[in-house]
Amino acid sequence: MSAMMPGFKGRGSAENPGNRFDKIDFVPSEEEISQGLSPSTTFYKDTTKSIITYNDSPDVGFNAGINPYRGCEHGCIYCYARPTHEYLGLSLGLDFETKIFIKERAPILLRKELSARKYQPETIAMSGNTDCYQPAERKFCLTRSCLKVLLEFQNPVGIATKNYLVTRDLDILAEFAKWNGVLVAVSITTLDTKVRSLMEPRTSEPKLRLKAIEELSKAGIPVMVLVAPVVPGLTDHEIPNIIQRASDAGAKGAGYVMLRLPYGVSDIFSKWLSRHFPDRKDKVLNRIRSIRGGDLNSKEFHDRMKGKGVYANQVKDMFEVAKRKAGMQENMVHLSTEHFKRPGGTQLNLL
C-alpha cells in the first residue's frame, strides 16, 4: 500500500486535482508534504453583475438564494459545492478552500434587484452554496450588509451555517423575527471534536454551534438544527445525541441530509478517509453505495438528499424517533412575505 499524504493543518483537502474541464494538476512540493505546510488563503474580487440566483429543485426548500462568497475556507472535505470552483478554471481541492472570491458589490446588487418591479417577494436563502458566515465574513461583512438590505425591504431570509459568527448579527436577526422574517439552521455534523477538526477544519467547534443555537433562541430568533451531512459509518450513530443536545439548547426543529459526493468530491473524500480513518474506509464507502444504487452519488431529485434502501430507511427512522423524543415541531415557522415593501414606495398587499 502506498503512503498517503499526511495533509495540511487547517485544510480539509490535501490534493488539488485537475478539474473535469482542464488537464492541469497541482502537485505539492516535497517540503509541503513532509511538513504539512498549509497554503495561505487568497481573496479575489468577483465582478458578478447579479446576486440573487434561482433554482427549480424540489430538494432544497427554497427558490431564491444569495451567496456573497465563492469557495469556502471552512474546508469541509465532503462539500457538494466544491465542483463549482471548476467552472472558474480552478480545482475542487485546495483551490476551493484557499482561493475565495468576494462579491464586494453584493449589497448594491441586492438592493437593485429587490427594487425592480419584476421582483416577486419570496424567502431568500443564504448559504445555499457556500457558508455565508465563513471566516472571510469577519473581514468583509458582506452577509451583514446584505441582511441590512433585506431588513430594509422586509424580505424574509433563511440562513444555514456552521459558524458561531452568526451570533454577531443577533441585533439584525431579532428585527426579522418580529414579523416572522427569519429562520436560522445551525448545521452540526458531529459532536466529536477530533472528527470535526479533520472533516470540517475551519468551522466552529460543536460546543460553539450549540452555544449559537442557545443565543439565537434566547434572542427570540427561530432556530433549528441541521444534521448535515450524515456520514454513513462515521457520524450516523450521533443523530439522536445531536438532536437532543440541540433541543436542550433551544432548537425547535430539525432536518438531515445524507452525504452525497458529486464529481471529484468522491475521490478527495475517499483519499481523506485513507489518511484519517483507514480502518473505516470500506465501511463508510460501502454504506454510501448502499443508499446510492451502488454509486457514491445520486443525481435523482428527492433520493439524492436522503438516499434509498434499507440503511437509508433505518437512518430516517432513527431521525424521526430522536426528533419526537426531543419534542421537535413538525412545522416550525412560516416565513412571511406580506410585509415586503420597497423603500419610498407602498407596502405590497400579497394576501
C-alpha positions as CSV (number, residue, x, y, z in Angstrom):
1,M,0.0,0.0,0.0
2,S,1.4,3.4,-1.0
3,A,2.0,6.1,1.7
4,M,-0.7,8.7,1.9
5,M,0.0,12.4,2.0
6,P,-0.4,13.5,5.7
7,G,-2.5,16.5,4.8
8,F,-2.2,20.2,5.7
9,K,-3.1,21.6,9.1
10,G,-6.3,23.6,9.0
11,R,-7.3,22.3,5.5
12,G,-9.8,19.6,4.5
13,S,-8.2,18.5,1.3
14,A,-4.6,17.6,0.8
15,E,-4.9,17.5,-3.0
16,N,-5.6,19.9,-5.8
17,P,-6.7,17.6,-8.6
18,G,-7.3,18.9,-12.1
19,N,-10.9,19.8,-12.7
20,R,-13.1,17.9,-15.1
21,F,-12.7,20.7,-17.8
22,D,-8.9,21.0,-17.7
23,K,-5.9,18.8,-17.6
24,I,-3.8,20.7,-15.1
25,D,-2.9,19.2,-11.7
26,F,-1.3,20.8,-8.6
27,V,1.5,18.7,-7.2
28,P,2.7,19.8,-3.7
29,S,6.4,20.1,-3.1
30,E,8.2,17.6,-1.0
31,E,8.6,20.2,1.7
32,E,4.9,21.0,1.8
33,I,4.1,17.3,2.0
34,S,6.7,16.4,4.7
35,Q,6.0,19.5,6.9
36,G,2.2,19.8,6.2
37,L,2.6,23.5,5.4
38,S,-0.8,24.9,4.9
39,P,-1.3,27.0,1.8
40,S,-2.4,30.6,2.7
41,T,-5.8,31.9,1.7
42,T,-6.0,34.4,-1.2
43,F,-9.0,36.6,-1.8
44,Y,-10.2,37.7,-5.3
45,K,-12.7,40.3,-6.4
46,D,-15.8,38.7,-8.0
47,T,-17.3,41.1,-10.6
48,T,-20.6,39.3,-10.9
49,K,-23.4,41.5,-12.2
50,S,-26.3,39.8,-10.4
51,I,-26.6,38.4,-6.9
52,I,-30.0,36.6,-6.5
53,T,-29.8,33.1,-8.0
54,Y,-32.9,31.0,-8.7
55,N,-33.4,27.2,-8.9
56,D,-36.2,24.8,-9.6
57,S,-35.0,21.9,-7.5
58,P,-37.7,20.2,-5.4
59,D,-35.0,19.2,-2.9
60,V,-33.6,22.3,-1.4
61,G,-36.7,24.0,0.0
62,F,-36.1,27.5,-1.5
63,N,-36.3,29.1,-4.9
64,A,-34.0,32.1,-4.5
65,G,-30.6,32.4,-2.8
66,I,-27.7,34.7,-2.2
67,N,-24.0,33.6,-2.0
68,P,-21.7,36.5,-1.2
69,Y,-18.6,34.2,-1.5
70,R,-17.4,31.7,-4.0
71,G,-15.3,29.0,-2.4
72,C,-15.3,28.4,1.4
73,E,-12.4,28.5,3.8
74,H,-14.3,26.1,6.2
75,G,-12.6,23.3,4.2
76,C,-15.3,20.7,4.7
77,I,-13.9,17.7,2.8
78,Y,-17.4,16.4,1.7
79,C,-18.8,19.8,0.5
80,Y,-21.0,19.4,-2.5
81,A,-20.2,22.9,-3.6
82,R,-16.5,22.1,-4.3
83,P,-17.1,21.3,-8.0
84,T,-18.4,24.9,-8.6
85,H,-14.8,26.1,-8.5
86,E,-14.1,24.1,-11.6
87,Y,-16.2,26.5,-13.6
88,L,-13.6,29.1,-12.7
89,G,-10.8,27.0,-14.0
90,L,-9.7,26.0,-10.5
91,S,-9.6,22.8,-8.5
92,L,-12.2,21.5,-6.2
93,G,-9.5,20.5,-3.8
94,L,-7.2,23.1,-2.1
95,D,-8.2,25.8,-4.5
96,F,-11.8,25.7,-3.2
97,E,-10.8,26.4,0.3
98,T,-7.8,28.7,-0.3
99,K,-9.0,30.9,-3.3
100,I,-12.0,32.8,-2.1
101,F,-13.9,35.1,-4.5
102,I,-15.5,38.1,-2.8
103,K,-18.7,39.6,-4.2
104,E,-18.0,43.1,-2.9
105,R,-21.0,44.6,-4.7
106,A,-23.4,42.1,-3.3
107,P,-25.4,44.6,-1.1
108,I,-25.6,47.1,-4.0
109,L,-26.8,44.4,-6.4
110,L,-29.3,43.1,-3.9
111,R,-30.8,46.5,-3.4
112,K,-31.1,46.9,-7.2
113,E,-32.8,43.5,-7.7
114,L,-35.2,43.9,-4.8
115,S,-36.2,47.3,-6.1
116,A,-37.0,46.0,-9.6
117,R,-40.8,45.9,-10.3
118,K,-40.4,42.4,-11.7
119,Y,-39.1,41.0,-8.4
120,Q,-41.8,39.0,-6.6
121,P,-41.1,38.8,-2.8
122,E,-40.1,35.3,-1.6
123,T,-37.8,33.9,1.1
124,I,-34.2,34.3,0.1
125,A,-31.7,31.7,1.4
126,M,-28.2,32.5,2.4
127,S,-25.6,29.7,2.3
128,G,-27.3,27.7,-0.4
129,N,-23.9,27.0,-1.9
130,T,-21.1,28.2,0.4
131,D,-21.4,29.3,4.1
132,C,-22.2,33.0,4.4
133,Y,-20.5,33.1,7.8
134,Q,-17.3,31.5,6.7
135,P,-14.1,33.2,8.1
136,A,-13.9,35.7,5.3
137,E,-17.1,37.3,6.7
138,R,-15.3,38.6,9.7
139,K,-13.3,40.9,7.4
140,F,-15.7,41.7,4.6
141,C,-19.1,41.7,6.4
142,L,-21.0,41.1,3.2
143,T,-23.5,38.9,4.9
144,R,-24.3,41.5,7.5
145,S,-24.6,44.2,4.8
146,C,-27.0,42.0,2.7
147,L,-29.1,41.3,5.8
148,K,-29.4,45.1,6.4
149,V,-30.8,45.4,2.8
150,L,-33.2,42.6,3.2
151,L,-34.4,44.0,6.5
152,E,-35.0,47.4,4.9
153,F,-37.2,45.8,2.3
154,Q,-38.7,43.4,4.9
155,N,-37.9,40.4,2.8
156,P,-37.7,37.1,4.7
157,V,-34.4,35.2,4.9
158,G,-33.3,31.7,5.7
159,I,-29.8,31.1,6.9
160,A,-27.7,27.9,7.2
161,T,-24.3,28.0,8.8
162,K,-21.6,26.0,10.7
163,N,-20.2,29.1,12.3
164,Y,-20.7,30.8,15.6
165,L,-20.1,34.1,13.8
166,V,-23.9,34.2,13.1
167,T,-24.4,35.4,16.7
168,R,-22.6,38.7,15.7
169,D,-25.8,39.6,13.9
170,L,-28.3,38.9,16.7
171,D,-29.4,42.5,16.6
172,I,-30.4,42.4,12.9
173,L,-31.9,38.9,13.1
174,A,-34.0,39.8,16.1
175,E,-35.6,42.5,14.0
176,F,-36.5,40.0,11.3
177,A,-38.1,37.7,13.9
178,K,-40.6,40.4,14.9
179,W,-42.5,39.8,11.7
180,N,-41.7,36.1,11.1
181,G,-39.0,37.0,8.7
182,V,-36.1,34.7,9.6
183,L,-35.2,31.1,10.2
184,V,-31.6,30.1,11.1
185,A,-30.4,26.5,10.7
186,V,-27.2,25.7,12.6
187,S,-25.5,22.7,11.0
188,I,-24.0,20.1,13.3
189,T,-22.4,17.1,11.6
190,T,-20.7,15.6,14.7
191,L,-20.2,16.3,18.4
192,D,-16.7,14.6,18.2
193,T,-14.2,17.4,18.3
194,K,-11.5,15.3,16.6
195,V,-13.7,14.2,13.8
196,R,-14.8,17.9,13.3
197,S,-11.2,19.2,13.2
198,L,-10.3,16.7,10.5
199,M,-13.5,16.8,8.5
200,E,-14.5,20.5,8.8
201,P,-11.2,22.1,9.9
202,R,-12.1,25.8,10.0
203,T,-15.7,25.5,11.2
204,S,-16.8,26.4,14.7
205,E,-16.4,23.6,17.3
206,P,-19.6,21.7,18.2
207,K,-19.9,23.4,21.6
208,L,-19.9,26.8,19.9
209,R,-22.6,25.7,17.5
210,L,-24.7,24.6,20.4
211,K,-24.0,27.9,22.0
212,A,-25.1,29.7,18.9
213,I,-28.4,27.8,19.0
214,E,-28.8,28.8,22.6
215,E,-28.1,32.5,22.0
216,L,-30.3,32.7,18.9
217,S,-33.2,31.0,20.8
218,K,-32.8,33.4,23.8
219,A,-32.9,36.3,21.4
220,G,-36.3,35.1,20.1
221,I,-34.9,34.0,16.7
222,P,-36.4,30.8,15.3
223,V,-33.6,28.3,15.1
224,M,-33.3,24.6,14.0
225,V,-30.5,22.1,13.9
226,L,-29.5,20.6,10.6
227,V,-27.7,17.3,10.8
228,A,-25.9,17.6,7.5
229,P,-24.4,15.7,6.1
230,V,-24.9,12.4,7.9
231,V,-21.8,10.4,7.1
232,P,-22.7,6.7,7.0
233,G,-20.4,4.6,9.2
234,L,-18.7,7.6,10.7
235,T,-21.3,10.1,12.2
236,D,-24.6,8.4,11.7
237,H,-24.7,7.0,15.3
238,E,-24.6,10.6,16.6
239,I,-28.0,11.6,15.2
240,P,-30.0,11.1,18.5
241,N,-27.5,12.9,20.6
242,I,-27.1,15.8,18.3
243,I,-30.8,16.4,18.1
244,Q,-31.3,16.1,21.9
245,R,-28.4,18.4,22.6
246,A,-29.7,20.9,20.1
247,S,-33.2,20.7,21.6
248,D,-31.8,21.3,25.0
249,A,-30.0,24.4,23.7
250,G,-33.3,25.8,22.2
251,A,-33.7,24.4,18.7
252,K,-37.3,23.9,17.8
253,G,-36.9,21.9,14.7
254,A,-34.5,19.5,12.9
255,G,-33.6,18.3,9.5
256,Y,-31.0,16.0,8.0
257,V,-29.2,15.3,4.7
258,M,-27.4,12.1,3.7
259,L,-23.9,12.5,2.4
260,R,-23.6,12.9,-1.4
261,L,-20.3,13.1,-3.3
262,P,-20.7,14.7,-6.7
263,Y,-18.0,14.6,-9.4
264,G,-14.4,14.7,-8.0
265,V,-15.6,15.1,-4.4
266,S,-15.9,11.3,-4.2
267,D,-12.2,11.0,-5.0
268,I,-10.9,13.5,-2.5
269,F,-13.3,12.2,0.2
270,S,-12.0,8.7,-0.4
271,K,-8.4,9.8,-0.1
272,W,-9.3,11.7,3.1
273,L,-10.7,8.5,4.6
274,S,-7.4,6.7,3.7
275,R,-5.5,9.4,5.6
276,H,-7.5,9.7,8.7
277,F,-9.8,6.7,9.0
278,P,-8.3,3.8,7.0
279,D,-9.9,1.3,9.3
280,R,-13.4,2.6,8.5
281,K,-12.9,3.5,4.8
282,D,-14.5,0.4,3.3
283,K,-17.4,0.5,5.8
284,V,-18.2,4.2,5.0
285,L,-17.9,3.9,1.2
286,N,-19.9,0.6,1.1
287,R,-22.7,2.2,3.2
288,I,-22.8,5.2,0.9
289,R,-23.1,2.9,-2.1
290,S,-25.9,1.0,-0.4
291,I,-28.1,4.2,-0.4
292,R,-26.9,5.5,-3.8
293,G,-27.7,2.5,-6.0
294,G,-24.2,1.2,-5.9
295,D,-22.5,4.5,-6.7
296,L,-21.1,7.2,-4.4
297,N,-23.5,9.9,-5.7
298,S,-27.0,10.2,-7.0
299,K,-28.4,13.0,-9.1
300,E,-32.0,12.0,-8.8
301,F,-34.3,14.5,-7.1
302,H,-35.5,13.6,-3.6
303,D,-33.3,10.4,-3.4
304,R,-30.1,12.4,-3.6
305,M,-30.8,14.1,-0.3
306,K,-32.0,11.1,1.7
307,G,-30.8,8.1,-0.2
308,K,-32.9,4.9,-0.6
309,G,-32.8,1.3,0.6
310,V,-32.8,-0.5,3.9
311,Y,-30.0,1.5,5.5
312,A,-31.5,4.9,4.3
313,N,-34.8,3.9,5.9
314,Q,-33.1,3.0,9.2
315,V,-31.4,6.4,9.3
316,K,-34.8,8.1,8.6
317,D,-36.5,6.1,11.4
318,M,-33.7,6.9,13.8
319,F,-34.0,10.6,13.0
320,E,-37.8,10.6,13.4
321,V,-37.7,8.8,16.7
322,A,-35.0,11.2,18.0
323,K,-36.9,14.2,16.9
324,R,-40.1,13.0,18.7
325,K,-38.2,12.3,21.9
326,A,-36.7,15.7,21.8
327,G,-40.2,17.3,21.3
328,M,-39.3,18.8,17.9
329,Q,-42.1,20.6,16.0
330,E,-43.1,19.4,12.5
331,N,-43.7,22.8,11.1
332,M,-41.5,25.2,13.0
333,V,-42.1,28.6,11.4
334,H,-43.8,30.0,8.3
335,L,-41.8,32.9,6.9
336,S,-43.9,35.8,5.8
337,T,-43.6,37.9,2.6
338,E,-46.7,40.0,3.4
339,H,-44.6,42.8,4.9
340,F,-42.4,43.4,1.9
341,K,-42.0,47.0,0.9
342,R,-39.8,49.0,-1.4
343,P,-38.2,52.0,0.4
344,G,-40.0,55.1,-0.7
345,G,-42.9,53.1,-2.0
346,T,-46.0,51.4,-0.6
347,Q,-46.2,48.1,1.2
348,L,-47.3,45.3,-1.1
349,N,-50.5,43.5,-0.4
350,L,-49.7,39.9,-1.2
351,L,-52.7,38.3,0.6
